Amino acid sequence: MKARRVDSSDELPDEAVIGHDLLAGLRLLGAPAPLFGFTQLRIRTTHKKDPQQDLHVKELHQALRYGIPVNLQTEASTEITKILVWLEGKIDE
């Protein structure tokens, strides 16, 4: 939004609207290739009741936002931390 000089997501042009898609957001921001390593991770829900579900990276944001329990082990946490650090740098630009 800062790069587009808008105050609200409603003001974004269609090509800049990513919804909950973290992958599209990283692409739009021009993230470096090493940050896309998280797309290779296998992420599953860890509900108390079966069946569990595999989550595509496009669904991860919603799962985290709504508190759906997922198996974010060390590798996934490391990949997500890399993204957060990079994003913090983008905010400071």
N, C-alpha and C positions, 0 to 999 in steps of 0.2 A: 504494500500500500504506500509505503514511503517512496519507493522508486516511481510509482505511478502518480504520486502527489494527490492522493485521495484520503479522505477521512473515514470512509465507510466502505465495507466490502460491496455494498449495493452500487457504488460508483465505479467499480472495476469493469473494464471491458470484458466481453465474453471469453476471450483467449487467456485472460488472467484469473478466471474463476476456477479454483481447483476442488472446491468442496472439502471432503475429508481425505482426499488422495495425497498422502505424503510423497509418493513417488512423483506425481505431477508437480507438486510444490517444489521439490528439489530440482527437477528439470527446469522449471520456470525461473528459479533463482540462479541457475547456472552452476549448480553444485559440482565439485570435482568428482571424477569417477570413483575414487576409493570410498566415497560416502554411500555408494549404491550397493555395498557389500551386504547390507541387511536384507536385500531382496532374496538372497540365497538361504536365509535362515528358515527353519521350520518352526512355525509358531502355532501352538494349539491352545484351545481353551482348557481351563482346569476347573470346570464346574464341579459341584458336589455330586450332581447326578449325571449319568451318561445319557446320551452320547456326547463325546467331546467333538470339537470341530477344528479342522485346520483353518487358519486365517491367512488370507492373502495379505500382502503388505498394504494394499489399498483399504483393507478393513481394520488395520491395526489402530489407527487414530480413533475410530469410533469405539473400539473395544476398550482402549485406555481411557477415553473420555467418559464412558458410561460405567466404568468400574468392572468390566467383565474380566474375571480372573484368567490370566494367560501365563504360559510358561516362559517368562523372560529370564532365561538363565544367563550366566556370565557373558557368553558370547553375544547374545542379543543386547544385553545391557551395555556392553562395550561399544557395539555398533551405534546404538541410539545415543550414547554419550558423545561419540564423535560428531554426530549430526548436530546435537545441541551446542557443542563448543563452536562449530562452524557457524551456526545460526547466530549465536551471540556476537561473533565477529562481524557478521553482516549487519546486525542492528547498530553496531558502533560505527559503521562506515558513514 
